Structures are given as structure tokens and as C-alpha cells.
Amino acid sequence: DPNTTIVDHYARFSESEANGELNIEYGSVNPRKTLTTNTICGNVVGCVFFKGVGYSAQMILTLDNGSETITVVSSAVMHNQ
């Protein structure tokens, strides 16, 4: 429910340096249960997450397939904390 004020799910991003993948794990908060872990993208050479001012969060993702490098900057406003 996008209008709820109760935190009931979580998402955790992680970078796998061994195989250059960005993963997301998500599930329910209580009881703590992981529903699934998915690979979002490959060829990851850099991934930086940080919390900005207030409720903002940002991710800077750098991808490199050996012939081309691209940097993607994503920002979001956290709905529940």
C-alpha cells in the first residue's frame, strides 16, 4: 500500500565485486523473511550509495563492458524509514 505509514517490507542493494553484478534483496520486515534476491545488472565497476539531506537517497552506478563506460545517477525520496 503506497499510502501506509507502517514499514512492512525492505530492500537492500549490494554490489558483487567478484562478478560485477548489482543485486537487490527484498522481503518482509516482521517476521524477517527474504522473499527473493535478483541481479539487476552486470558489468558493475562502481556503486556508491548515500543518504542525502532529509529523506533523500542517491546511488551512483558505473558500468563498463570493456568497450564502453557509462555512469548512472539515481535519486529517490524514501517513503518509509
N, C-alpha and C positions, 0 to 999 in steps of 0.2 A: 504494500500500500504506500504510494508515494507521499501521502499526506500524514502518515503516522509520526508520532513523536517518540515512539518506542524503538530502540535499536534491537533488531532481531536477527540480522544477517551481517556477515563481514566479508571483506575481500582483501586479499593480501597478494601484492605483486612481488615477484622475485626474479632475479637475473641468474641464469645458469652460466657461469663463466666457462665451464668445461665444454659445453656445446653451443654457446652463443645464442641462447633462447630466452625470451621473456615469458614468464609463466604467471598465471593468476590462479589462486586457490580461493574458493569461496564456500560458505556454508552457513549454518545457523549458529548463533551465539550461545543460546542456552536451550538444551544442553549443547556443549561444544561438539559440533559434528561437521566434519568436512564433507561437503556434497561432491565436489569434484576439483580436479586440478587440470587446467588446459594450457597448452602452449599458444601464446598469442602471436608470436612472430619469431623468426630465426635471424641469423647474421647480426646479432646484437653485439656491438663492441663497447657500448657505454650506456648506462642507465642510471640517472640520478633522480631521486625523489626528495622533495622537501615540502614542508608545511610553510605557507606564506603567512601573511597578516590575516588575523581573524579566522575565518572558516575556509580560506583558500588553500589549495594544494597544487603542486606543479610537478611534472615529470619531463625530463629532457632525455630523449632516447636517440642514440646514434646507431645506425645500421650500416653495414659495409659488406657487400657481396664479393669483394675482391676487385671489382672494376668500377664501382660507383659507391659513394658515401652520401648518406642523407641523414640530417638531424631533424627530429620532430619534437616540437614543444607542445605539451598538452597542459591545460589548466582546468581546474574544476572547483566548484564550491561544495564543501562537504555538507550533506543533508543531515546526517546524524553523527554525533561524535561519541 
